[in-house]
Amino acid sequence: MQFTKMHGLGNDYVYVDCVRQKPPADPAALARAVSDRHFGIGSDGLILICPSEKADARMRMFNADGSESEMCGNGVRCVAKFVHDRGIATKPRLKIETGRGVLTLDLEVRGGKAERVRVNMGEPILESAKIPTTLPGDPPVNAKLVCAAPAPWEVTCVSMGNPHAVIYCDDVAKVELEQIGPKLEHAPEFPRRINVHFVQVHSPNEVTMRTWERGSGITLACGTGACSVCVAGVLTGRTGRKLLAHLPGGDLELEWSETDNCVYMTGPATEVFTGEWPTA
């Protein structure tokens, strides 16, 4: 099986071209195997690039634990780069089918290669039942959550096709994310688990954030999470609609548009290497 290792701000995945080769029989097992950073390729998960009847390609995303997720913001930028650079569709504007619908992506191309991608991530989902969470409010804003010390946490919940909880703090570097993350991810208030983001506000248009992703743990970046942080900042009155988010792997530019209510994310997409994975 041919594969390509790519990352968006260090949020790295193994990408498999299922347009031109047979898809894996058990993608969940494959995701667990390739993601292992000691005995596999090493990644936050597996992304399959598949044919689509309604877009230029379809993306399926599997976390490092084998669970399938609806969406990955950093991953979809890399899918667009792969689709463009490999000649599957060489247009400057692509449409990619994802678990949250068909997204539109605009590519910045240099020397025939896509380097940066602006993604229309769609409208945020703010109804508690659809996020989903049992916390009160549509959406829950500064809702109390008691599941890990120090408690209670004040969380603001948003879905960008996958569920997110945003927690504001004075210093993200001091958060014991490795201990707190799993408890928050599996809190009973989140029936499909949750992605958790701790956020430090520097100004109305700049934040620093750290992420615990469901199914993968601590990651260097989370695109849908950054979009949720942008939305949560507006909902809580902490930040504006345009935001620069500093993540451990780099920066993302975000905007929650008043015109169409969609969240736009701009950031890089980087290819690392290609290789072969034994299938038998």
C-alpha positions in Angstrom: 0.0 0.0 0.0 1.4 3.4 -1.0 1.1 6.1 1.6 2.0 9.7 2.1 2.9 11.3 5.4 1.6 14.9 5.7 0.9 17.4 8.4 -0.9 20.7 9.1 1.1 22.5 11.8 2.4 19.3 13.2 -1.0 17.6 13.3 0.2 14.6 11.3 -1.6 11.9 9.5 -0.9 9.0 7.1 -2.7 9.6 3.8 -3.8 6.8 1.5 -4.9 7.4 -2.1 -8.0 5.2 -2.4 -8.8 6.8 -5.8 -6.0 5.0 -7.5 -5.5 2.0 -5.3 -7.8 -0.5 -3.4 -8.9 0.9 0.0 -7.8 -1.0 3.2 -10.1 -3.8 4.3 -9.9 -2.7 8.0 -9.1 1.0 8.2 -9.6 1.1 12.0 -7.0 -1.5 12.5 -4.7 0.1 10.0 -5.1 3.5 11.7 -3.9 1.9 15.0 -1.0 0.2 13.3 0.4 3.1 11.3 -0.1 5.7 14.1 2.2 3.9 16.5 5.2 6.1 16.8 7.5 3.3 17.8 6.3 0.3 15.8 4.5 2.1 12.9 4.9 5.2 10.8 3.9 7.5 13.6 0.9 9.9 13.3 -2.2 11.3 14.9 -4.3 9.0 12.7 -5.1 7.8 9.2 -6.9 9.7 6.4 -8.3 8.0 3.3 -8.7 10.0 0.1 -11.6 8.4 -1.7 -13.7 9.0 -4.9 -16.8 11.2 -4.4 -20.0 11.5 -6.5 -20.5 15.0 -5.2 -17.1 16.6 -4.8 -13.5 16.4 -6.1 -12.7 13.8 -3.5 -14.0 12.3 -0.2 -12.1 12.3 3.0 -12.4 9.6 5.7 -10.5 10.3 8.9 -9.6 7.8 11.7 -8.0 8.7 15.0 -4.9 6.9 16.4 -7.2 4.6 18.5 -9.0 3.5 15.3 -12.2 5.5 15.9 -13.6 7.3 12.9 -14.2 11.0 13.2 -16.4 13.3 11.2 -13.9 16.0 10.4 -10.3 17.2 10.7 -9.5 20.8 9.8 -5.7 20.3 9.4 -6.4 17.0 7.7 -8.7 18.5 5.1 -6.1 21.1 4.1 -3.7 18.3 3.4 -6.3 16.3 1.5 -6.7 19.4 -0.8 -3.0 19.6 -1.3 -2.8 15.9 -2.1 -5.7 16.1 -4.6 -4.1 19.1 -6.3 -0.5 18.1 -6.3 -1.2 14.5 -7.4 -3.3 15.6 -10.3 -6.6 14.2 -9.1 -8.1 17.7 -9.5 -5.8 20.7 -10.2 -8.3 23.5 -9.8 -7.4 26.4 -7.4 -10.8 25.9 -5.7 -11.7 22.4 -4.6 -14.6 20.7 -3.0 -14.0 17.9 -0.5 -16.7 15.6 0.9 -16.3 15.1 4.6 -18.4 13.8 7.5 -19.9 17.2 7.9 -20.7 17.7 4.3 -19.0 19.1 1.2 -16.4 21.9 2.1 -15.0 24.5 -0.3 -11.2 25.0 -0.2 -9.1 27.8 -1.9 -5.5 26.9 -2.6 -2.4 29.1 -2.6 -0.1 27.5 -5.2 3.6 28.1 -5.8 5.7 26.2 -8.3 2.8 23.9 -9.0 2.4 22.8 -5.4 -0.3 23.9 -2.9 1.3 25.5 0.2 -1.6 27.2 2.0 -5.3 26.5 2.0 -8.3 28.6 3.1 -11.2 26.4 4.1 -14.9 27.3 4.4 -15.5 25.1 7.5 -19.3 25.8 7.4 -21.6 27.1 10.1 -20.9 26.2 13.7 -23.4 23.9 15.3 -24.6 25.4 18.5 -27.6 23.2 19.6 -26.6 21.1 22.6 -28.3 18.0 21.3 -26.4 18.2 18.0 -23.0 19.0 19.5 -23.8 16.7 21.4 -23.7 17.5 25.1 -26.1 17.3 28.0 -24.9 20.6 29.4 -27.6 23.3 29.4 -27.8 26.0 26.8 -27.8 26.3 23.0 -24.9 26.4 23.0 -23.6 25.9 26.6 -21.6 29.1 27.4 -19.4 29.1 30.5 -21.3 26.0 31.7 -20.1 24.3 34.9 -18.5 20.9 34.4 -17.3 18.8 37.4 -15.2 15.8 36.3 -11.5 16.7 37.0 -9.6 18.7 39.6 -9.6 21.7 39.9 -13.4 21.8 39.5 -15.7 23.1 38.4 -14.5 23.9 34.9 -16.3 26.6 32.9 -16.7 25.2 29.4 -18.2 26.6 26.2 -19.2 23.9 23.7 -19.3 24.2 19.9 -19.4 21.6 17.1 -17.7 22.1 13.7 -19.1 18.7 12.6 -17.2 17.2 15.6 -17.6 18.2 19.3 -15.4 20.7 21.1 -15.2 22.1 24.6 -13.3 25.4 25.1 -11.9 26.3 28.5 -10.2 29.7 29.2 -7.3 30.0 31.6 -4.5 32.5 32.5 -1.6 30.3 31.3 -2.0 27.3 29.0 1.5 26.2 29.7 0.6 25.4 33.3 -2.4 23.1 32.4 -1.7 19.5 33.2 -3.2 18.4 30.0 -2.0 14.8 30.0 -3.8 14.2 33.3 -6.9 16.4 32.8 -7.5 15.7 29.1 -8.7 12.1 29.3 -11.1 12.9 32.2 -12.7 15.7 30.2 -12.8 13.7 27.0 -14.8 10.9 28.7 -17.0 13.1 30.9 -20.6 11.7 31.0 -21.9 15.1 29.7 -20.4 14.3 26.3 -22.1 11.1 24.9 -19.7 11.0 21.9 -16.7 12.2 23.9 -15.2 15.6 23.3 -12.1 17.5 22.0 -10.8 19.8 24.7 -9.0 23.1 24.2 -7.4 25.3 26.8 -7.2 28.9 25.7 -5.2 31.9 26.9 -6.4 35.3 25.5 -3.7 37.9 24.6 -6.0 40.4 23.0 -9.4 40.5 21.2 -7.8 39.1 18.1 -5.0 36.8 19.4 -5.0 33.7 21.6 -2.7 30.7 22.4 -4.3 27.3 22.7 -3.5 23.7 23.6 -5.5 20.7 22.6 -6.5 17.2 23.8 -8.1 15.4 20.9 -10.5 12.6 21.5 -9.0 9.3 20.3 -5.5 10.8 19.8 -4.5 12.7 22.9 -2.3 15.8 22.9 -1.7 17.1 19.4 0.3 20.0 18.1 -2.7 21.5 16.3 -6.4 21.1 15.8 -8.1 23.0 12.9 -11.7 22.3 13.9 -10.7 23.1 17.5 -9.3 26.5 16.5 -12.5 27.3 14.6 -14.4 26.4 17.7 -12.2 28.7 19.8 -12.9 31.5 17.4 -16.7 30.9 17.8 -16.4 30.5 21.6 -14.5 33.8 21.9 -17.4 35.6 20.2 -20.0 33.8 22.3 -18.2 34.6 25.6 -17.3 38.2 24.6 -13.6 37.5 24.9 -12.4 37.9 21.3 -13.7 39.2 18.0 -14.7 37.4 14.8 -11.2 37.5 13.3 -8.6 35.7 15.3 -5.0 34.6 15.1 -4.6 31.4 17.0 -1.1 30.2 18.2 -1.0 26.4 18.5 2.1 24.4 19.5 2.7 23.5 15.8 2.2 27.0 14.4 -0.5 29.6 13.6 -4.0 29.5 12.1 -6.0 32.5 10.8 -9.7 32.3 11.6 -12.8 34.3 10.8 -16.4 33.7 11.9 -18.1 35.6 9.1 -21.1 37.8 9.8 -22.1 37.6 6.2 -22.8 33.9 5.8 -22.3 32.7 9.5 -19.5 30.3 8.2 -16.1 29.9 9.9 -13.1 30.3 7.6 -9.7 28.8 8.4 -6.4 29.5 6.7 -3.2 27.6 7.2 -0.4 25.5 5.7 -0.3 22.0 4.4 3.0 20.1 4.3 4.1 16.8 2.7 6.8 15.0 4.7 7.5 11.7 2.8 6.0 8.8 0.9 6.5 5.1 1.4 5.0 1.6 1.2 3.2 -0.2 4.0 3.0 -4.0 3.8 -0.5 -5.3 3.4 0.2 -8.9 4.1 
